[in-house]
Amino acid sequence: MVVSSKTTRLEFPRFSGNDPTKWFNCVNQFFEFQNTPEAHKVSLASYHLEGEENHWWQWLHKTFQDEGRVISWAEFEDELWAHFGPSECEDFDEALSRIRQHGSLRDY
């Protein structure tokens, strides 16, 4: 979605699984600039999900529908963070890169 006026052109950002922090910052700025009603935020944001993220949204939306619930913006944010945000688990590649050999192979 492109919003334009005589002085401002603002595009709604697409989310394709990259940094949710940056995406949410841009989305929230868009909502503030447009005075987007709370009731429209989830449908507008979910429209701009791509690929795997859109498949995730279809599953989440159906789950909420099956429970007779409508997902709020706060719930949408929480669910997207839980699924696509950084993990609190240790990054094993990073841990592996910190391993240092001490001594020689013969000492081993």
C-alpha positions, 0 to 999 in steps of 0.5 A: 500500500502506498500513501501519498500526499503532496509532500509525503510518500509512505509505503507500508513495509513488507515482512519476509522473516527478517528483523521483526524489530525494524519491521515493527518500528516501521509499521508502528510509524505508519500506523501513527502517521495514518491514524490507523484504527486499532481494528484495522492494524492486524488486517493491514499488517497481515496483508503485507506478509510474504512467503512462509510468514504469510503461511504462518499468518493463515495458520494463526488466523484459522486457529483464532477463528476456530476458537471464536476469537479475533486476534488483537494487534497486541496478540499479533505482535506477541505471536509474530515475535514468538515465531520470527523473533530472535531465540533466547537459546544459545547460538551454537554457531557463535559458541562453536566459533569461540572454541579455542585450541590450547596446546598442541595436538600431541598434548591432547 
